[in-house]
Each structure stands twice: as C-alpha cells, then as structure tokens.
Amino acid sequence: MKGWLAALSALLFFLPTATRAAEDSNGAARELARKTVLFAGRGEAVTAAWRNASSLGSPEFARVRAAFETALKEAGGRLSDSAAAAEAHLTVSEDRTQYLLVEEVRKGEERQVWIAGWNRAGAPPLTAPAIRLDKKLVWEQEEPILDVAFPARGMLVLSPSKVALVGTGQGPAEVTLPARTWPRDPRGRLRLAGAAFQAFLPGLVCSGAVEPAVSMDCRASEEPWVLESGSRTLLLASFAAARNYFDGRVTSQSGQRKTLPPFYSAASVEEQGRTLWLVAMVDGRTQIFDAALDPVATLSAAWGSDIAGSDERCGASVPVLATRPGDASAGDAVQAFSVADRAAAPLTAAVEFSGPVVALWSSTGSAAVAIVRNPVTGRYEAYSITISCS
C-alpha cells in the first residue's frame, strides 16, 4: 500500500490499547480540527478527504465529519475543494475498545499524523469478518467451455459449437452455433435476463431462451459485448474478433464513449463513494479508470489477465477476484482482494487449480465462474466460485 493508507495501516497495527479516548466522537473531531488549524495556519485553506474503515453506519460517520468541519471553521480554518495550504486525509477506524479518528495532514514537505479515539460504549468486542473463497466443479467436457450461466432451472454451457442446457434432470438440450473459423483461443460470454439469454462470441451475437424449450437465433455482428461487474455496473466493450481480447472501444453505463488501450477483462469497485473500473491490460498492467472511463492510476498489485467483480459485501469490503500473474501451465489460482488508495489487499486465501484459468466471469448464480483447462485429462472444467462472510 502507498501513501497515507500505508501510514494508517502501520499506525493502527502498532497503536497501544491504552490510547486516550475522548468523551465522544465530537470531542475527538474537535481535537484534531484544532491541531489541523494550528498546523496549516489560521485563515489558511485545508482540503479534507474522508474514508470510513469502521463499523460505524453512514449517519454516525456523517456526524463525525460534520463535527470536524464545524470545529475547523470555529478554530479559524476554512475548507476548500481545490488548492489549499494543507491537505488532510482522515479515516475512521476502530479497535476492540475504541473508535479511532486518524488524520494525516501535509503542508509542503511537512507531515503530521494524529490519532484521537472515543470509547465503543456498550459495544461487543470487535471481530473482523472471516472471508472465505470456495470453488465447486459444476461441469466438465472435452470441448472448450467458454462460459456457463445459471437460469432458474439447470445450467447453460457455452462452447464454440453450441449452447447446451444441462442439469435439468431431462438430459441436455442443445442448440448449434453457426459453423465458423474461430481464433486460436476463442472467448465467449453468456448473459441472462430471466428465461432469455444472450451469447457473445467473436464476430457473432446470439439471442435465445430456455423456456418453454431451448431456442436461439444468431447473426454475424461486431456489436459490443456487455461486461457486467456483479449486478451493479456494466460496460460495453468491442471485442477484437481475430484475437482474444477487447480492442479498447468502450461505452460507460452513462453512455460515455472512450477508447482505452486493448484489454482482457474489467471489474468495478467502489471507493469513497465513487465507482472505479479496474481494467486488465494486454501489456500486463491493471489500470484504474473513473466512472467516466478517464485514467486515474495504475494498480500497484500484480494480477493475471482475468479479473471479475462481485455483489458480495463483507463488512466494508466489496471483493474483486483476480487470477495469478505469470505462467499458469503448472497451476493457477483465484484470490479475492479489496482495493483502496490504488493498492490491493488480499481478503482471502487463494483457491488453487491444477491448470490455467482460461476465463473468469462475474456471475449471477455465484460470485464468479472460472473455466480451467486440466493439464492431466485435457478436459475443460467449469467452477462456481462463492464468497462466504462469517
């Protein structure tokens, strides 16, 4: 982790349990506001960025922020959204006995870090949520599996030659795809909408339904694929039909069109109330873009080319799943991460696979679906990946 978030993590790790506590959150906020004005200078402008890393709800967090801002003005300071004499980063955190307000403030080359706490009156001992990643083999076959999806009954399996509905107890029902010459490593995506589905393949789009019987119509098309990150956000992305990646032409959920460098996959996260897109580039980097798809930074973590967002929330964390970087011929893995301040922190142990993960898609039937090529049997295996919080 970088910058002020790294400083915060180190401070909280070494913080003694005997840290003096204020009477309440207002007292803690006033204490740091007065220090901020003394440091920045009376009458000088201060920018303030906030983050809630505690179990406090939004109303309580808002009260802490309002108390700080009021006290800062009363002490002779003023807040600014643009250039200012001092830049403050404030985080509400907690330990087993206290809530903690941690501030790092900078003025030029000078830097100060302060901590003020208040008692967790009547609160039970804090226990961090235990987050676990689990995998379940749901299908395997000789032909490559491109994606699987989970309608109300059974499971749809997308292959280069067909879409099959399996697991209904009545035997598989299949519809054949038009014969085509696929690229060396074909990719495909299934998208469900009730009993209807869409199948996206290189240069081909199909629309179908699973009720009353499996049916499908396909047409040659270069229209963009719909990439979903859980059920919260989506992205339209044009696929390079002769390759195995997206060519960079994208459209945001609000209709903004941009051209990014070519990429393999994308997932969204929420940070301090704003949506960010994490995009696994063809050059091996994971780039961060804002909701308008303007570049923000490069993620400090090294991830593989497949990432997926989820709807799961464990405490304050909304996990992002990512594969392992590097050569996966001897085995691959998927791990859940949280993302903050341009850095990724592991949330779970890695789920190991015997061969390379050739696709990782966000799923409505689980957190994600991973497609693996087994190097021993040569068969393709589809796994449902779930996230458990306890």
N, C-alpha and C positions, 0 to 999 in steps of 0.2 A: 504494500500500500504506500501511497505517496502523500507528501504534504501534511496538511493539518489532520487528516484522518489517521495517518500513521502515528502522529504525535498523540492523538487522543487514545488510540489503542494501547500505546505504551504506558501512558499515564494511568489509564484505568486498570491495567494489569498490575502495576506496582503501587497503586493507591492503598494506603493503610486503611483498615476498617475503622480507625478512630478519627477519621476526618470530621472536623467540627461541623455540625449541622445548624442551619438557620431554623427559625421557628416554623417557617412555611416557605412555599415557592416564591412569594412576593419578596420576602427577606433576602433569599438567595439572588433573585434577579436584581434587586436594588444594589446589593453589594457589588456585583460585577459591573453594573451600569456606572456606578461612581468611579470604579477603578478605570473603566474604559475612557471616561471623560478626562480624568487626570492624565492618562497616558496619551490620548490624542490631542489634548489641549482644549480649554474652554472655548466654545464657539466654533470649533472645527467640526467638519462633516465626518460621519462614520457610515460605512456600508456594513450591513449585517446579514449573514447567510445562516439559515437555521436548518437543523436536522433533528428528528425525533428517533432516537435509538433505544427508547424505553418502552415500557408497557402502558405509559400514560395515554389516555384517549385524546382525540383531537380537541375537545373543549378544554381539557386541562393544559394541553400543550399550548393552545392559543392564549390561555391566561398567563402562562409563564412568559411568552413572547411579549404580550401587551404590557406586563409589569416591567419588563426590561426597557422597552421602548419609552414608556412613560417616565421611568426613573432617569433614563439617559437625558431626556429633554429637561426634566426638573433640575438636573445637575449642571445644565448649561451646554450640553451637546446637542447635535442635530443629526438626523438620519438622512441618508442620500442614497439614491439608486444608481448614481453614476460615480465619477471620480471623486475621491474623498481623501482626507488626510490619513485615515486609518481604515483598515479592513478587518472586520471581526467575523469569525466562524464560531457559532455556538451550537452545542449539541446537548440535548437532554438524554442522560443515560441513567443507570441505576446499578446498585449492588444489592446485597441481601438485606440491608437495613435502611438505605437511603436512596432518594433520587439525587442525581448529580447534574449540575449545570456546568459544563466545561466550555471555556472560551479560549480560543487562540486569537490574538489580535496583533496585527503588523502595522508598523508605520515606517516606511522606507526600509532600512536594513534592521531596524529594531523589532523585537518579537517578545511577547509576553504570553504566558499561559496561566490561567486561573481556574480554580475549581471551587464551587460553592454547593453545599448539599442541604437537603431537608429530609426529615425523618419520614419513613414509609409507615405512617400511623396505622396500626392495626393490620398491616399487610402481612400475608404469609411469606415465608422465606421464598426468595426468587429462585425458580428453577428454569433454566434455559430449555426451550423445546428440543426434544430429541428428534432429529430429522433422519429418515432412512429412505434409501432408494432401493426399490425391489424390481426384479425382472421376472417375466413369465413367458415361456415359449408358447406361442399361440398357433403357429403354423410353420410347416417346412415343406419344401418341394425341390425338384431338380431344376426347373426353370427359374430364372431370376425373379425375385419378388421386388417390385418397385415401391409398393405401399400397401397398407391394409387399413381398413376403416370399420367402425362398429355401428351398423344401423340397429334398429330396435330388435331385430332378430338376426342371428347369425353374424357373419363377418365377410366383408368384401375383400378380395385379394386381387390386386392389380399386377399383371405380368405383361411382358412385351407382346404376347399373343392374344390375351383375353382378360376379361374381368369375370371372376367367379364368386358366387355366394356360397359359402360353406358354413358348416356348423349349425344347420337348421334342423338336423335330425331326419332330413328327407333326401340326403345326398346332395352333391354340389350341383348348382345351376350355373351355366356358363354362357357368356356372350362373347363372340370372337371379334377381335380388333382387325381393322383392315391390314392386309399384308403390306409391310413397309421395310425399308432398309434402315435399321436403327444405327445410331453412333455406337462406338465401341463399348462405352459404359452408359447404357440408357438410363434415364431417370424418369420418374413418373409420380404423379400426386393425385390422391383421391380427396374429394371434398363432399361432405354430406350436408343435406338440408332436409331433415325428416326422412321420408322414404325416397327422396330424389338424391342423385349424386352426379358429380362431375369428375371426369378423368382427364388430367392434363398430361400429355406426352410431347416429345419433341415434334413440333410441326403438326400436332393433332390435338383436337379437343372433342371429348365425347360427353353427351348428356344422357342420363338413364334413370331408372327407378328400380326398386326392389319389390314393389307391390303393384299389382297383385302377383306379378311374376317378373323375373329379371328381364329388363329390356334396355336397349341402348342404341343411340344414333351417334355417328362420328362424322367429323368433317375436317378437311385439311385447314389449318388455321395457324397464324402466328400471333394470335391474341395473347395477352399476358396471363401468366398463371396467378392464381390467388394464393398468397402465402399467409397463413394465419399463425399468430403467436398466442396460443390459448384461444379463448373466445373474446378477448378484449380488443385486440388490434389486428389489422390485416394490411397487407402490402401487395400491390400489383407489380409483377416483375416479368420482363420479357426474357424468355429462355433462348439461348443460342442453340438452334436446332441441330447443328452439326457437331456440337460439343456437349459437355456435361455440366455446364454452369450457366448462370444468368448473365446477360450481356451488359447489365448496368442501367438499362432504361427502366425506371420505376415510377409508380404513382402512389402518393400517400393516401391515407384514409380520407383526408380533407380535399383530395383532388389535385394536389400539387405534383407536377411532373418534374423529375430531375434525372440526370444521367450520372451514375456513380461508376467507379471502376468495376470491372467484372467481379462477380462473387458467387460463392457456392450456396450459402444459406443465411438466414436472418432471424433474429428474435428481438422482441421488445421487452424493456424493463421500465419500472417507474422509479425515479429518483427525485426526492424533494418536490413531489407533486407534478413532475413533468415526465412526459414519455420520451424515452430514448430508444433508438434502434441500434442493436449490435449486429454487425454485418461481417461474415467470414469471407475475406477477400481471397481471390485466386493467388495473390502473392504471399499468402500465409499469415497476414496480419488480421486482427479483428478490429475494425474501425467502429467508432461511436458516432451516430448521427442524431440530431434532434428530431422532433416530430415533423418538421418541415423538410427533413432529409438534407439538412446542411451539416457539414462535418464539424464535429466537436473535438475529438481527440482519438488517439489510438489506445486501445485497452492494453494495460501493462501485462496481462496474463498471456501465456502461450496456449492456445486451444487448437483443436483439429478443425477440419473444414466443415463439420456438421454441428450446428447448434439449434436449439429449439426452446421456445418459450412455453410457459405453462400457466394454468389458472390457480395452481396451488398457492396457498399463503401459510407460512409457518412463522408465527409471530409477526415481526416487521419485514420478513424476507419473502420475496416472490422469486423462487428459484429459476435459474436458467440452466439448461442441460447442455453439456458440450462433450465432444469426443476428445480423445487423447491426441496430441500432435505427433508428427513423425511417422515412421514406417509402422504400419499396423499388421504386417504379414504374419507376425508371431503372436498376435493378440491385440485386442483393442479394449477400450473402456469408455463408459459414460459416467459423468460425475455432475452433481448439482452445485451451482455457485450462486452467491449473491454478488451484486455489482454496486459499488459506491465509490465516488471520487476517482473514477477512471481505473479502478482496480477491482479484481475479482478475488473473492474469498471462498474457499471450499465450504460447503454446507453439509456434505455427506461424504462417506467413503465412496470410492469408485466401484461401479458394477463392472465386472470383468467379463470379456467374451473371448472365445478361443480364436476368432478370426477378425478380419476388418469389419467395422461398421460401415456399410456402403450407403446407408441412408438413415437419417434421424429426422422425423417429422413430428410436429405438435399434433396432438390427437384429442378428439372429443370423447373418446372412450377410456382414456387413461391420460397420464401426464404427457406421454410421448410414445412413439413407435420406433423401434430400432430394427433395421434389417441387417443381418450379418451373413457373410459367406463363410461357411465352415470349411477350414482348410483340410480336414481329415476326410469328411464324407463328400465334399464338393457340393453339398446341398445349400440352399438358401433358407435362412431361418428368420422368422418374424417374432419379435419380442414386444410385449406390452410392458412399459416402464411406469411404475407408480411411485408417488412420493407420499410418505407417511409422516405425520407430525404427532408427537405424543408428549 
